Each structure stands twice: as structure tokens, then as C-alpha cells.
């Protein structure tokens, strides 16, 4: 039996909110002097969770980490690399800092087959999300299109402007905003995703953003223009995601089936504050 420890390679999208996704597994057995790795260069799930990802830069970074791990594995195997603490070994591959790729310890155990264990851990912590998460029924901008007609028919979009909300350690630019004493900012968010874990991860990501931005000196309210999942079996996950979002008093959920009612109400509010010349009913 081989004693081993294993680590996840995480892509950390935001160092403040600690939004992350696992993109690889590293298994290390000190007694056997074996370091085994399995990483993925697939990035579409990351784009689905966090917005646009520079795919070529991500793949290049993963290839670099893989090459460094391969070098370390060969040196460990040939006794050129000092054994010992797994974290110290991985710190030579990637420093423990606030970079986007980080090793995170998860656990360990005993196994007769390190290759089989690596594959099992990869399937559990990476592939079950990455492989199923490659297709997203709708992007955030697809959800915006569900609201756009209701907004444009009332001439609301021309009254909205980009606004960056800045907190001491974080800032986020919203593409659509207006002010009536407080900043009202609007962000389309798709929960039309491939699996429940991805849905919950995205909800937690937005809760983290809202919590951090709450420290901004500028009063604001974030309206999430939400598109729900179309795939059967994800209703419970979507309900839980909404419960997570409601933990922040700064987040207001606007379901896409309420786009017309919300746009009509917004038009009245803008007209009252003379942002619009009149109220466009209908």
C-alpha cells in the first residue's frame, strides 16, 4: 500500500472573493517517491462561471505548470529532488501567492494503485464539473437579450450608463446603471448551466462580489437580471442559488419572466426622477 496526499490545482478568478474552479489534481507519495498529475486545458466552464476567459493564456499557463510538475516528478523519481513536505515541493512549482493558479491541499490516504487513484480523484474533483460544464445553454448576454426588448421599447437603455462600484479591495464595472440618490446597477446573470454545482458556484460568486462591494462609499443596489435553467432536474439547485443570493441585502433578483413588469416599473421611476421625458406604457 502506498501512502499519498493529494492537491487540487485551482483557477482562482478573484483573489478577494476567492471564486475558484478546480482544473487539475496532483497526487504525491513520499514513501514511493512518486508525483503524479492530471490537468485540464479546457476553459469554457470557466468562461461560463466567470465571464470571458483568455483561453490561449489559460492554456499556456496550464502547459507551463504541467511542464514544471513533470520536471519535479522526474527529479523525485531519480532522487535528484529532495523529498519531504508536499507543499514545499509544489511551492517550487508555483509560489503560494495570490496568482490565478494555486495548489490547494484536500486530503490523502492509502492506495495500491496511484494511477487509478489519480484518475478517480480527477473524475471526482475536476471532470464531473468540467466535462458536463462545457455547454452552457445561455450566456449572460443571452439573458440580457431576454430583457433588452422590454428595456428598449421604453427607451430605458439610452438612459443607462456604465458605472464602476469601487470598494477598498475590489471594484466591478456594471455596464448599465442610473442614479436616483443611490446607484442602481443592472447585471444579466445566466443560471442556465449544465449542472447544479456550477449553478451554486455562480450564486456564491455573486454573493461574494456583493459582500465585498458593500464596503464601497457609494450607496448602490445590484439588480441581477436572472435567467433560470432550462434543463430538467436543476430546479432545486436554482432555488438554492436564489436563496444564496438573497443573503445579501444589496442583491435584488429579477427573473426573466418578469422582464416586462420590471421594465414598466423602472420606466415610471425614471420618469419621476426626470431621467426619462415621460412614461412609456405597454
C-alpha positions, 0 to 999 in steps of 0.5 A: 500500500502506498501512502499519498496526499493529494492537491487540487490545482485551482483557477482562482478568478478573484483573489478577494472573493476567492471564486475558484474552479478546480482544473487539475489534481496532483497526487504525491507519495513520499514513501514511493517517491512518486508525483503524479498529475492530471490537468485540464486545458479546457476553459469554457466552464470557466468562461461560463462561471466567470465571464470571458476567459483568455483561453490561449493564456489559460492554456499556456499557463496550464502547459507551463505548470504541467511542464514544471510538475513533470520536471519535479516528478522526474527529479523525485523519481531519480532522487535528484529532488529532495523529498519531504513536505508536499507543499514545499515541493509544489511551492517550487512549482508555483509560489503560494501567492495570490496568482490565478493558479494555486495548489490547494491541499484536500486530503490523502490516504492509502492506495495500491494503485496511484494511477487509478487513484489519480484518475478517480480523484480527477473524475471526482474533483475536476471532470464531473464539473468540467466535462458536463460544464462545457455547454452552457445553454445561455450566456449572460448576454443571452439573458440580457437579450431576454430583457433588452426588448422590454428595456428598449421599447421604453427607451430605458437603455439610452438612459443607462450608463456604465458605472464602476462600484469601487470598494477598498479591495475590489471594484466591478464595472456594471455596464448599465446603471442610473442614479436616483440618490443611490446607484442602481446597477443592472447585471444579466446573470445566466443560471442556465448551466449544465449542472447544479454545482456550477449553478451554486458556484455562480450564486456564491460568486455573486454573493461574494462580489456583493459582500465585498462591494458593500464596503464601497462609499457609494450607496448602490443596489445590484439588480441581477437580471436572472435567467433560470435553467432550462434543463430538467432536474436543476430546479432545486439547485436554482432555488438554492442559488436564489436563496444564496443570493438573497443573503445579501441585502444589496442583491435584488433578483429579477427573473426573466419572466418578469422582464416586462413588469420590471421594465414598466416599473423602472420606466415610471421611476425614471420618469419621476426622477426626470431621467426619462421625458415621460412614461412609456406604457405597454 
